[in-house]
Amino acid sequence: MTWREVQSIIKTGIVFSDKHDPWHNLALEEYLLNRVKKRDVLLYLWQNQNTVVIGRNQNAWKECRCRLLEEEGGNLARRLSGGGAVYHDLGNLNFTFVMRKELYDLEKQLEVILAAVRSQGIDAEFSGRNDLVVTGKKFSGNAFYLGSPAVYHHGTILVDTDFEKMTRYLQVSKEKIETKGIDSVRSRVINLRQLNSELTINEMKKAMARSFQEKYGGKAEEVILHSNENEEIKRLTDKYSDWDWLYGKTPEFDITFNRRFEWGDIELGLTAKKGYIDRAVIYSDAMNADLIQNIAKKLEGIPFNIDDITGRIKTVDIDAESEKIIYDLVEWIEKKSL
């Protein structure tokens, strides 16, 4: 089916959050994911106040100066999607595209954002695995969650974010910075207001709404969700604010492997009992969050040796985009000795 044919039957909607609470906003995002109908395409626009959001499989203590963030009134949040840690404040606009798998079109979704930014006189483009850039600097990071049957693609738009706080709270490894060919996190990012001094968050919201309607056709219904009485959103908010979800347990491992690949960082921790792997934990900013978790689950209960570990990793169900991750992990581990 062509997009022209799809446009004649899809129903578009734009959802605005009425809160700046990260746990509520992530709960609302998952609520939309769970409720999106077969022919719906939703654009969700939201903002968090003074928040570090980490990827599904990241170690909170390594990605964020958690104690400092808490002491200064900030919040830590963990999302469903993979990818790396980001800083949110009211100078940043978050977007989420929500739809069923059959309507997912990353190029089209990115074009909505790029067209909105370009409408403000700023020449933006896509770069790397998940970044939108202008003059070679990043103003938007993107991440993805491929559920069943619905999916989402979300990210940031830096309009007037406080970079001092960003660098104050985020902990980025020296290896990752060197891989990017930069000398600091701050030197890699840019606020769109540096290029258009009259740009505001409200204007960016309007530009995103216009672009979304132009790219998908028709007039999108705009909704502000007042969700105080919604029991499902309350339950999801409790999940996102729960200590175990945010921080998890950081056990003592018998052996730990660390490596940075072109697709992301990885830390594999293994605990053994009577010659078998009792627990496997993988911390990673790889984009495919479910794949990383599936690999860890596959390793539990098998003999604690290289051949069994690599053999089991090879049995993980993958798509074409994940082949590189499996190949790299197997090759890397085969060079190790337990």
MITIMI-806365 format. One record per residue (C-alpha): x, y, z; residue in one letter; residue number from 1; chain. Coordinates in Angstrom, 3 decimals. Layout:
@X->X	Y->Y	Z->Z	type->A	seq->NUM	mol->A .
...
This chain:
@X->0.000	Y->0.000	Z->0.000	type->M	seq->1	mol->A .
@X->1.365	Y->3.422	Z->-0.937	type->T	seq->2	mol->A .
@X->1.441	Y->6.344	Z->1.500	type->W	seq->3	mol->A .
@X->-1.155	Y->8.123	Z->-0.644	type->R	seq->4	mol->A .
@X->-3.509	Y->5.190	Z->-0.087	type->E	seq->5	mol->A .
@X->-2.629	Y->4.999	Z->3.616	type->V	seq->6	mol->A .
@X->-3.317	Y->8.717	Z->4.103	type->Q	seq->7	mol->A .
@X->-6.884	Y->8.197	Z->2.928	type->S	seq->8	mol->A .
@X->-7.662	Y->5.827	Z->5.811	type->I	seq->9	mol->A .
@X->-5.389	Y->6.779	Z->8.736	type->I	seq->10	mol->A .
@X->-6.532	Y->8.982	Z->11.587	type->K	seq->11	mol->A .
@X->-3.990	Y->11.425	Z->12.975	type->T	seq->12	mol->A .
@X->-3.903	Y->12.968	Z->16.412	type->G	seq->13	mol->A .
@X->-1.651	Y->15.320	Z->18.392	type->I	seq->14	mol->A .
@X->-1.480	Y->14.775	Z->22.140	type->V	seq->15	mol->A .
@X->-0.077	Y->17.313	Z->24.606	type->F	seq->16	mol->A .
@X->0.852	Y->16.490	Z->28.184	type->S	seq->17	mol->A .
@X->-0.329	Y->18.915	Z->30.852	type->D	seq->18	mol->A .
@X->2.522	Y->18.047	Z->33.272	type->K	seq->19	mol->A .
@X->6.326	Y->18.344	Z->33.486	type->H	seq->20	mol->A .
@X->6.692	Y->15.191	Z->35.614	type->D	seq->21	mol->A .
@X->8.927	Y->12.659	Z->33.778	type->P	seq->22	mol->A .
@X->7.345	Y->9.574	Z->35.355	type->W	seq->23	mol->A .
@X->3.857	Y->10.751	Z->34.435	type->H	seq->24	mol->A .
@X->4.940	Y->11.673	Z->30.908	type->N	seq->25	mol->A .
@X->6.593	Y->8.306	Z->30.280	type->L	seq->26	mol->A .
@X->3.492	Y->6.624	Z->31.698	type->A	seq->27	mol->A .
@X->1.328	Y->8.609	Z->29.270	type->L	seq->28	mol->A .
@X->3.625	Y->7.588	Z->26.424	type->E	seq->29	mol->A .
@X->3.199	Y->3.892	Z->27.287	type->E	seq->30	mol->A .
@X->-0.539	Y->4.410	Z->27.730	type->Y	seq->31	mol->A .
@X->-0.743	Y->5.739	Z->24.160	type->L	seq->32	mol->A .
@X->1.379	Y->2.808	Z->22.962	type->L	seq->33	mol->A .
@X->-1.030	Y->0.349	Z->24.588	type->N	seq->34	mol->A .
@X->-4.152	Y->2.105	Z->23.266	type->R	seq->35	mol->A .
@X->-3.232	Y->3.211	Z->19.733	type->V	seq->36	mol->A .
@X->-5.711	Y->1.873	Z->17.190	type->K	seq->37	mol->A .
@X->-4.944	Y->0.078	Z->13.963	type->K	seq->38	mol->A .
@X->-5.058	Y->3.116	Z->11.673	type->R	seq->39	mol->A .
@X->-3.979	Y->5.800	Z->14.158	type->D	seq->40	mol->A .
@X->-0.790	Y->7.824	Z->13.882	type->V	seq->41	mol->A .
@X->-0.203	Y->9.936	Z->16.976	type->L	seq->42	mol->A .
@X->2.253	Y->12.733	Z->17.681	type->L	seq->43	mol->A .
@X->2.780	Y->13.231	Z->21.416	type->Y	seq->44	mol->A .
@X->4.526	Y->16.460	Z->22.542	type->L	seq->45	mol->A .
@X->5.765	Y->16.766	Z->26.127	type->W	seq->46	mol->A .
@X->8.347	Y->18.364	Z->28.420	type->Q	seq->47	mol->A .
@X->10.171	Y->17.306	Z->31.588	type->N	seq->48	mol->A .
@X->11.605	Y->19.629	Z->34.223	type->Q	seq->49	mol->A .
@X->15.255	Y->19.122	Z->35.321	type->N	seq->50	mol->A .
@X->15.438	Y->15.410	Z->34.505	type->T	seq->51	mol->A .
@X->17.994	Y->12.846	Z->33.372	type->V	seq->52	mol->A .
@X->16.402	Y->10.057	Z->31.316	type->V	seq->53	mol->A .
@X->18.424	Y->6.894	Z->30.786	type->I	seq->54	mol->A .
@X->17.947	Y->4.065	Z->28.292	type->G	seq->55	mol->A .
@X->16.231	Y->0.796	Z->29.221	type->R	seq->56	mol->A .
@X->19.458	Y->-1.157	Z->29.775	type->N	seq->57	mol->A .
@X->21.760	Y->1.493	Z->31.222	type->Q	seq->58	mol->A .
@X->23.368	Y->1.548	Z->34.678	type->N	seq->59	mol->A .
@X->21.946	Y->4.660	Z->36.351	type->A	seq->60	mol->A .
@X->24.971	Y->5.165	Z->38.623	type->W	seq->61	mol->A .
@X->27.387	Y->5.179	Z->35.672	type->K	seq->62	mol->A .
@X->25.350	Y->7.429	Z->33.378	type->E	seq->63	mol->A .
@X->24.207	Y->10.073	Z->35.871	type->C	seq->64	mol->A .
@X->25.501	Y->11.853	Z->38.957	type->R	seq->65	mol->A .
@X->22.392	Y->10.614	Z->40.716	type->C	seq->66	mol->A .
@X->23.082	Y->11.961	Z->44.192	type->R	seq->67	mol->A .
@X->23.896	Y->15.450	Z->42.875	type->L	seq->68	mol->A .
@X->20.789	Y->15.445	Z->40.667	type->L	seq->69	mol->A .
@X->18.599	Y->14.481	Z->43.620	type->E	seq->70	mol->A .
@X->20.209	Y->17.009	Z->45.980	type->E	seq->71	mol->A .
@X->19.507	Y->19.781	Z->43.467	type->E	seq->72	mol->A .
@X->15.853	Y->18.865	Z->43.056	type->G	seq->73	mol->A .
@X->16.153	Y->16.932	Z->39.804	type->G	seq->74	mol->A .
@X->14.596	Y->13.628	Z->38.756	type->N	seq->75	mol->A .
@X->15.942	Y->10.407	Z->37.286	type->L	seq->76	mol->A .
@X->13.782	Y->8.478	Z->34.813	type->A	seq->77	mol->A .
@X->14.243	Y->5.273	Z->32.813	type->R	seq->78	mol->A .
@X->12.440	Y->4.825	Z->29.504	type->R	seq->79	mol->A .
@X->11.349	Y->1.685	Z->27.625	type->L	seq->80	mol->A .
@X->13.586	Y->2.331	Z->24.631	type->S	seq->81	mol->A .
@X->17.315	Y->1.752	Z->24.251	type->G	seq->82	mol->A .
@X->19.975	Y->4.347	Z->23.537	type->G	seq->83	mol->A .
@X->21.880	Y->6.675	Z->25.826	type->G	seq->84	mol->A .
@X->21.226	Y->9.102	Z->28.658	type->A	seq->85	mol->A .
@X->19.779	Y->12.557	Z->27.926	type->V	seq->86	mol->A .
@X->19.000	Y->15.688	Z->29.926	type->Y	seq->87	mol->A .
@X->15.540	Y->17.294	Z->29.781	type->H	seq->88	mol->A .
@X->14.454	Y->20.726	Z->30.980	type->D	seq->89	mol->A .
@X->11.822	Y->23.236	Z->29.886	type->L	seq->90	mol->A .
@X->14.132	Y->24.502	Z->27.140	type->G	seq->91	mol->A .
@X->13.756	Y->21.109	Z->25.445	type->N	seq->92	mol->A .
@X->10.723	Y->19.733	Z->23.581	type->L	seq->93	mol->A .
@X->10.165	Y->15.964	Z->23.513	type->N	seq->94	mol->A .
@X->8.246	Y->14.262	Z->20.719	type->F	seq->95	mol->A .
@X->6.887	Y->10.737	Z->20.315	type->T	seq->96	mol->A .
@X->5.381	Y->9.160	Z->17.201	type->F	seq->97	mol->A .
@X->3.055	Y->6.273	Z->18.143	type->V	seq->98	mol->A .
@X->1.463	Y->3.838	Z->15.689	type->M	seq->99	mol->A .
@X->1.041	Y->0.177	Z->14.754	type->R	seq->100	mol->A .
@X->4.011	Y->-1.554	Z->13.146	type->K	seq->101	mol->A .
@X->2.539	Y->-1.528	Z->9.648	type->E	seq->102	mol->A .
@X->2.439	Y->2.294	Z->9.626	type->L	seq->103	mol->A .
@X->5.948	Y->2.806	Z->11.027	type->Y	seq->104	mol->A .
@X->8.115	Y->4.786	Z->8.606	type->D	seq->105	mol->A .
@X->11.240	Y->6.239	Z->10.202	type->L	seq->106	mol->A .
@X->12.183	Y->8.352	Z->7.191	type->E	seq->107	mol->A .
@X->8.737	Y->9.970	Z->7.140	type->K	seq->108	mol->A .
@X->8.772	Y->10.571	Z->10.899	type->Q	seq->109	mol->A .
@X->12.215	Y->12.189	Z->10.743	type->L	seq->110	mol->A .
@X->11.050	Y->14.354	Z->7.865	type->E	seq->111	mol->A .
@X->8.295	Y->15.765	Z->10.099	type->V	seq->112	mol->A .
@X->10.947	Y->16.995	Z->12.543	type->I	seq->113	mol->A .
@X->13.373	Y->18.209	Z->9.895	type->L	seq->114	mol->A .
@X->10.657	Y->20.120	Z->8.035	type->A	seq->115	mol->A .
@X->9.497	Y->21.748	Z->11.279	type->A	seq->116	mol->A .
@X->13.033	Y->22.896	Z->12.104	type->V	seq->117	mol->A .
@X->13.709	Y->24.052	Z->8.552	type->R	seq->118	mol->A .
@X->10.524	Y->26.137	Z->8.655	type->S	seq->119	mol->A .
@X->12.313	Y->28.211	Z->11.306	type->Q	seq->120	mol->A .
@X->15.127	Y->29.037	Z->8.898	type->G	seq->121	mol->A .
@X->17.470	Y->26.343	Z->10.218	type->I	seq->122	mol->A .
@X->19.074	Y->23.834	Z->7.829	type->D	seq->123	mol->A .
@X->18.864	Y->20.522	Z->9.731	type->A	seq->124	mol->A .
@X->19.778	Y->16.992	Z->8.634	type->E	seq->125	mol->A .
@X->19.943	Y->13.391	Z->9.864	type->F	seq->126	mol->A .
@X->23.322	Y->12.004	Z->10.938	type->S	seq->127	mol->A .
@X->24.755	Y->8.846	Z->12.484	type->G	seq->128	mol->A .
@X->22.633	Y->6.162	Z->14.097	type->R	seq->129	mol->A .
@X->20.050	Y->8.384	Z->15.797	type->N	seq->130	mol->A .
@X->20.952	Y->12.105	Z->15.685	type->D	seq->131	mol->A .
@X->19.550	Y->15.190	Z->13.990	type->L	seq->132	mol->A .
@X->22.183	Y->17.874	Z->13.502	type->V	seq->133	mol->A .
@X->22.778	Y->21.387	Z->12.270	type->V	seq->134	mol->A .
@X->26.215	Y->22.837	Z->11.468	type->T	seq->135	mol->A .
@X->27.592	Y->19.445	Z->12.509	type->G	seq->136	mol->A .
@X->26.191	Y->19.665	Z->16.051	type->K	seq->137	mol->A .
@X->23.383	Y->17.613	Z->17.575	type->K	seq->138	mol->A .
@X->20.054	Y->19.200	Z->18.518	type->F	seq->139	mol->A .
@X->18.006	Y->16.005	Z->18.636	type->S	seq->140	mol->A .
@X->18.676	Y->12.446	Z->19.783	type->G	seq->141	mol->A .
@X->16.222	Y->9.708	Z->18.770	type->N	seq->142	mol->A .
@X->15.338	Y->6.312	Z->20.238	type->A	seq->143	mol->A .
@X->12.848	Y->3.589	Z->19.358	type->F	seq->144	mol->A .
@X->10.653	Y->0.974	Z->21.024	type->Y	seq->145	mol->A .
@X->9.298	Y->-1.809	Z->18.833	type->L	seq->146	mol->A .
@X->6.496	Y->-3.425	Z->20.777	type->G	seq->147	mol->A .
@X->3.780	Y->-5.709	Z->19.510	type->S	seq->148	mol->A .
@X->1.605	Y->-4.686	Z->17.806	type->P	seq->149	mol->A .
@X->2.432	Y->-0.989	Z->18.395	type->A	seq->150	mol->A .
@X->5.728	Y->0.919	Z->18.215	type->V	seq->151	mol->A .
@X->7.067	Y->4.335	Z->19.032	type->Y	seq->152	mol->A .
@X->9.872	Y->6.647	Z->17.963	type->H	seq->153	mol->A .
@X->10.752	Y->9.449	Z->20.345	type->H	seq->154	mol->A .
@X->13.415	Y->12.036	Z->20.945	type->G	seq->155	mol->A .
@X->14.466	Y->15.515	Z->21.988	type->T	seq->156	mol->A .
@X->14.542	Y->18.923	Z->20.319	type->I	seq->157	mol->A .
@X->16.997	Y->21.282	Z->22.034	type->L	seq->158	mol->A .
@X->15.590	Y->24.783	Z->21.757	type->V	seq->159	mol->A .
@X->17.068	Y->26.556	Z->24.783	type->D	seq->160	mol->A .
@X->18.354	Y->23.835	Z->27.133	type->T	seq->161	mol->A .
@X->20.695	Y->24.598	Z->30.038	type->D	seq->162	mol->A .
@X->23.942	Y->22.961	Z->28.869	type->F	seq->163	mol->A .
@X->25.659	Y->23.719	Z->32.168	type->E	seq->164	mol->A .
@X->23.207	Y->21.443	Z->33.965	type->K	seq->165	mol->A .
@X->23.411	Y->18.875	Z->31.180	type->M	seq->166	mol->A .
@X->27.165	Y->18.494	Z->31.630	type->T	seq->167	mol->A .
@X->26.796	Y->18.726	Z->35.420	type->R	seq->168	mol->A .
@X->24.486	Y->15.704	Z->35.690	type->Y	seq->169	mol->A .
@X->25.471	Y->13.436	Z->32.791	type->L	seq->170	mol->A .
@X->28.513	Y->11.179	Z->33.092	type->Q	seq->171	mol->A .
@X->29.876	Y->10.271	Z->29.677	type->V	seq->172	mol->A .
@X->32.819	Y->7.900	Z->29.407	type->S	seq->173	mol->A .
@X->36.088	Y->9.226	Z->28.029	type->K	seq->174	mol->A .
@X->36.074	Y->6.400	Z->25.472	type->E	seq->175	mol->A .
@X->32.679	Y->7.448	Z->24.141	type->K	seq->176	mol->A .
@X->33.720	Y->11.092	Z->23.835	type->I	seq->177	mol->A .
@X->36.935	Y->10.145	Z->22.025	type->E	seq->178	mol->A .
@X->35.007	Y->7.868	Z->19.662	type->T	seq->179	mol->A .
@X->32.827	Y->10.839	Z->18.682	type->K	seq->180	mol->A .
@X->35.961	Y->12.870	Z->17.928	type->G	seq->181	mol->A .
@X->35.058	Y->15.629	Z->20.415	type->I	seq->182	mol->A .
@X->36.520	Y->16.948	Z->23.659	type->D	seq->183	mol->A .
@X->33.281	Y->17.259	Z->25.685	type->S	seq->184	mol->A .
@X->29.530	Y->16.618	Z->25.598	type->V	seq->185	mol->A .
@X->28.849	Y->20.340	Z->25.461	type->R	seq->186	mol->A .
@X->30.949	Y->20.834	Z->22.325	type->S	seq->187	mol->A .
@X->28.792	Y->18.294	Z->20.477	type->R	seq->188	mol->A .
@X->25.335	Y->19.829	Z->21.028	type->V	seq->189	mol->A .
@X->23.594	Y->23.025	Z->19.991	type->I	seq->190	mol->A .
@X->20.411	Y->24.880	Z->20.923	type->N	seq->191	mol->A .
@X->18.245	Y->25.914	Z->17.996	type->L	seq->192	mol->A .
@X->17.884	Y->29.362	Z->19.566	type->R	seq->193	mol->A .
@X->21.565	Y->29.923	Z->18.858	type->Q	seq->194	mol->A .
@X->20.569	Y->29.903	Z->15.196	type->L	seq->195	mol->A .
@X->17.194	Y->31.636	Z->15.507	type->N	seq->196	mol->A .
@X->17.053	Y->33.943	Z->18.517	type->S	seq->197	mol->A .
@X->13.274	Y->34.392	Z->18.211	type->E	seq->198	mol->A .
@X->12.460	Y->30.674	Z->18.402	type->L	seq->199	mol->A .
@X->10.450	Y->29.546	Z->21.437	type->T	seq->200	mol->A .
@X->9.149	Y->26.202	Z->22.675	type->I	seq->201	mol->A .
@X->5.590	Y->27.206	Z->21.796	type->N	seq->202	mol->A .
@X->6.625	Y->28.132	Z->18.265	type->E	seq->203	mol->A .
@X->8.442	Y->24.793	Z->17.959	type->M	seq->204	mol->A .
@X->5.288	Y->22.977	Z->19.078	type->K	seq->205	mol->A .
@X->3.255	Y->24.811	Z->16.434	type->K	seq->206	mol->A .
@X->5.858	Y->24.042	Z->13.764	type->A	seq->207	mol->A .
@X->5.816	Y->20.333	Z->14.686	type->M	seq->208	mol->A .
@X->1.996	Y->20.261	Z->14.546	type->A	seq->209	mol->A .
@X->1.954	Y->21.957	Z->11.130	type->R	seq->210	mol->A .
@X->4.637	Y->19.686	Z->9.729	type->S	seq->211	mol->A .
@X->2.931	Y->16.554	Z->11.071	type->F	seq->212	mol->A .
@X->-0.340	Y->17.482	Z->9.396	type->Q	seq->213	mol->A .
@X->1.382	Y->18.356	Z->6.125	type->E	seq->214	mol->A .
@X->3.332	Y->15.086	Z->5.967	type->K	seq->215	mol->A .
@X->0.477	Y->12.799	Z->6.998	type->Y	seq->216	mol->A .
@X->-2.395	Y->14.702	Z->5.399	type->G	seq->217	mol->A .
@X->-5.673	Y->15.956	Z->6.781	type->G	seq->218	mol->A .
@X->-6.288	Y->17.839	Z->10.005	type->K	seq->219	mol->A .
@X->-4.994	Y->16.108	Z->13.127	type->A	seq->220	mol->A .
@X->-7.231	Y->16.194	Z->16.196	type->E	seq->221	mol->A .
@X->-5.413	Y->18.012	Z->19.024	type->E	seq->222	mol->A .
@X->-5.921	Y->16.756	Z->22.581	type->V	seq->223	mol->A .
@X->-4.559	Y->17.790	Z->25.983	type->I	seq->224	mol->A .
@X->-4.875	Y->14.782	Z->28.258	type->L	seq->225	mol->A .
@X->-5.928	Y->15.604	Z->31.827	type->H	seq->226	mol->A .
@X->-5.099	Y->12.238	Z->33.284	type->S	seq->227	mol->A .
@X->-5.403	Y->12.627	Z->37.056	type->N	seq->228	mol->A .
@X->-8.347	Y->10.221	Z->37.219	type->E	seq->229	mol->A .
@X->-7.022	Y->7.602	Z->34.798	type->N	seq->230	mol->A .
@X->-6.189	Y->4.444	Z->36.748	type->E	seq->231	mol->A .
@X->-4.003	Y->2.889	Z->34.036	type->E	seq->232	mol->A .
@X->-1.824	Y->6.000	Z->33.822	type->I	seq->233	mol->A .
@X->-1.581	Y->6.088	Z->37.618	type->K	seq->234	mol->A .
@X->-0.393	Y->2.470	Z->37.627	type->R	seq->235	mol->A .
@X->2.166	Y->3.160	Z->34.899	type->L	seq->236	mol->A .
@X->3.359	Y->6.288	Z->36.728	type->T	seq->237	mol->A .
@X->3.976	Y->4.152	Z->39.814	type->D	seq->238	mol->A .
@X->6.053	Y->1.786	Z->37.675	type->K	seq->239	mol->A .
@X->8.204	Y->4.542	Z->36.208	type->Y	seq->240	mol->A .
@X->8.819	Y->6.135	Z->39.622	type->S	seq->241	mol->A .
@X->9.640	Y->2.838	Z->41.373	type->D	seq->242	mol->A .
@X->13.179	Y->2.486	Z->42.780	type->W	seq->243	mol->A .
@X->13.729	Y->-0.955	Z->41.243	type->D	seq->244	mol->A .
@X->12.753	Y->0.312	Z->37.787	type->W	seq->245	mol->A .
@X->14.969	Y->3.396	Z->38.094	type->L	seq->246	mol->A .
@X->18.075	Y->1.894	Z->39.655	type->Y	seq->247	mol->A .
@X->17.647	Y->-1.870	Z->39.738	type->G	seq->248	mol->A .
@X->20.044	Y->-4.064	Z->41.648	type->K	seq->249	mol->A .
@X->23.765	Y->-3.867	Z->40.967	type->T	seq->250	mol->A .
@X->25.106	Y->-7.260	Z->42.085	type->P	seq->251	mol->A .
@X->28.713	Y->-8.277	Z->42.590	type->E	seq->252	mol->A .
@X->29.790	Y->-10.160	Z->39.463	type->F	seq->253	mol->A .
@X->32.403	Y->-12.914	Z->39.241	type->D	seq->254	mol->A .
@X->33.520	Y->-11.545	Z->35.883	type->I	seq->255	mol->A .
@X->32.771	Y->-8.389	Z->33.926	type->T	seq->256	mol->A .
@X->33.524	Y->-7.595	Z->30.287	type->F	seq->257	mol->A .
@X->33.446	Y->-4.019	Z->28.948	type->N	seq->258	mol->A .
@X->33.705	Y->-2.820	Z->25.371	type->R	seq->259	mol->A .
@X->32.585	Y->0.012	Z->23.102	type->R	seq->260	mol->A .
@X->31.376	Y->-0.917	Z->19.625	type->F	seq->261	mol->A .
@X->30.186	Y->1.313	Z->16.808	type->E	seq->262	mol->A .
@X->26.590	Y->0.423	Z->17.781	type->W	seq->263	mol->A .
@X->27.095	Y->1.301	Z->21.462	type->G	seq->264	mol->A .
@X->28.695	Y->0.543	Z->24.816	type->D	seq->265	mol->A .
@X->28.274	Y->-2.811	Z->26.516	type->I	seq->266	mol->A .
@X->29.080	Y->-4.162	Z->29.970	type->E	seq->267	mol->A .
@X->28.446	Y->-7.879	Z->30.491	type->L	seq->268	mol->A .
@X->28.384	Y->-9.067	Z->34.111	type->G	seq->269	mol->A .
@X->28.256	Y->-12.782	Z->34.983	type->L	seq->270	mol->A .
@X->27.789	Y->-14.523	Z->38.327	type->T	seq->271	mol->A .
@X->28.569	Y->-18.233	Z->38.584	type->A	seq->272	mol->A .
@X->27.389	Y->-20.956	Z->40.948	type->K	seq->273	mol->A .
@X->28.750	Y->-24.515	Z->40.795	type->K	seq->274	mol->A .
@X->30.116	Y->-23.992	Z->37.287	type->G	seq->275	mol->A .
@X->26.923	Y->-22.502	Z->35.825	type->Y	seq->276	mol->A .
@X->25.871	Y->-18.920	Z->35.137	type->I	seq->277	mol->A .
@X->23.486	Y->-18.005	Z->37.930	type->D	seq->278	mol->A .
@X->22.887	Y->-14.450	Z->36.751	type->R	seq->279	mol->A .
@X->23.705	Y->-12.410	Z->33.646	type->A	seq->280	mol->A .
@X->23.231	Y->-8.650	Z->33.410	type->V	seq->281	mol->A .
@X->24.003	Y->-6.490	Z->30.402	type->I	seq->282	mol->A .
@X->24.243	Y->-2.703	Z->30.625	type->Y	seq->283	mol->A .
@X->24.188	Y->-1.046	Z->27.213	type->S	seq->284	mol->A .
@X->23.113	Y->2.018	Z->25.262	type->D	seq->285	mol->A .
@X->22.451	Y->-0.093	Z->22.158	type->A	seq->286	mol->A .
@X->19.290	Y->1.036	Z->20.400	type->M	seq->287	mol->A .
@X->17.638	Y->-2.417	Z->20.390	type->N	seq->288	mol->A .
@X->16.702	Y->-2.677	Z->24.080	type->A	seq->289	mol->A .
@X->14.790	Y->-5.967	Z->23.772	type->D	seq->290	mol->A .
@X->17.685	Y->-7.704	Z->22.017	type->L	seq->291	mol->A .
@X->20.078	Y->-6.835	Z->24.852	type->I	seq->292	mol->A .
@X->17.652	Y->-8.186	Z->27.456	type->Q	seq->293	mol->A .
@X->17.051	Y->-11.368	Z->25.439	type->N	seq->294	mol->A .
@X->20.794	Y->-12.049	Z->25.246	type->I	seq->295	mol->A .
@X->21.126	Y->-11.733	Z->29.029	type->A	seq->296	mol->A .
@X->18.213	Y->-14.129	Z->29.626	type->K	seq->297	mol->A .
@X->19.701	Y->-16.699	Z->27.245	type->K	seq->298	mol->A .
@X->22.922	Y->-16.871	Z->29.269	type->L	seq->299	mol->A .
@X->21.379	Y->-17.766	Z->32.618	type->E	seq->300	mol->A .
@X->21.593	Y->-21.436	Z->33.579	type->G	seq->301	mol->A .
@X->24.256	Y->-22.483	Z->31.056	type->I	seq->302	mol->A .
@X->27.794	Y->-23.728	Z->31.803	type->P	seq->303	mol->A .
@X->30.254	Y->-20.983	Z->32.706	type->F	seq->304	mol->A .
@X->32.588	Y->-21.277	Z->29.717	type->N	seq->305	mol->A .
@X->33.278	Y->-19.403	Z->26.489	type->I	seq->306	mol->A .
@X->31.943	Y->-22.007	Z->24.046	type->D	seq->307	mol->A .
@X->28.592	Y->-22.318	Z->25.800	type->D	seq->308	mol->A .
@X->28.241	Y->-18.540	Z->26.155	type->I	seq->309	mol->A .
@X->28.956	Y->-17.793	Z->22.499	type->T	seq->310	mol->A .
@X->26.903	Y->-20.771	Z->21.363	type->G	seq->311	mol->A .
@X->23.890	Y->-19.564	Z->23.308	type->R	seq->312	mol->A .
@X->24.258	Y->-15.978	Z->22.027	type->I	seq->313	mol->A .
@X->24.115	Y->-17.341	Z->18.479	type->K	seq->314	mol->A .
@X->20.657	Y->-18.819	Z->19.195	type->T	seq->315	mol->A .
@X->19.052	Y->-15.446	Z->19.980	type->V	seq->316	mol->A .
@X->16.328	Y->-14.543	Z->17.480	type->D	seq->317	mol->A .
@X->17.446	Y->-11.531	Z->15.462	type->I	seq->318	mol->A .
@X->16.508	Y->-9.388	Z->12.488	type->D	seq->319	mol->A .
@X->18.896	Y->-8.114	Z->9.819	type->A	seq->320	mol->A .
@X->19.760	Y->-4.979	Z->11.806	type->E	seq->321	mol->A .
@X->20.797	Y->-7.058	Z->14.848	type->S	seq->322	mol->A .
@X->23.182	Y->-9.397	Z->13.036	type->E	seq->323	mol->A .
@X->26.088	Y->-7.007	Z->13.528	type->K	seq->324	mol->A .
@X->25.556	Y->-6.906	Z->17.300	type->I	seq->325	mol->A .
@X->25.490	Y->-10.707	Z->17.625	type->I	seq->326	mol->A .
@X->28.539	Y->-11.112	Z->15.381	type->Y	seq->327	mol->A .
@X->30.541	Y->-8.500	Z->17.317	type->D	seq->328	mol->A .
@X->29.642	Y->-9.969	Z->20.711	type->L	seq->329	mol->A .
@X->30.565	Y->-13.519	Z->19.721	type->V	seq->330	mol->A .
@X->33.875	Y->-12.440	Z->18.165	type->E	seq->331	mol->A .
@X->34.708	Y->-10.321	Z->21.246	type->W	seq->332	mol->A .
@X->33.866	Y->-12.988	Z->23.823	type->I	seq->333	mol->A .
@X->35.730	Y->-15.711	Z->21.906	type->E	seq->334	mol->A .
@X->38.911	Y->-13.710	Z->22.501	type->K	seq->335	mol->A .
@X->38.333	Y->-13.688	Z->26.266	type->K	seq->336	mol->A .
@X->39.363	Y->-16.312	Z->28.797	type->S	seq->337	mol->A .
@X->37.312	Y->-17.222	Z->31.867	type->L	seq->338	mol->A .
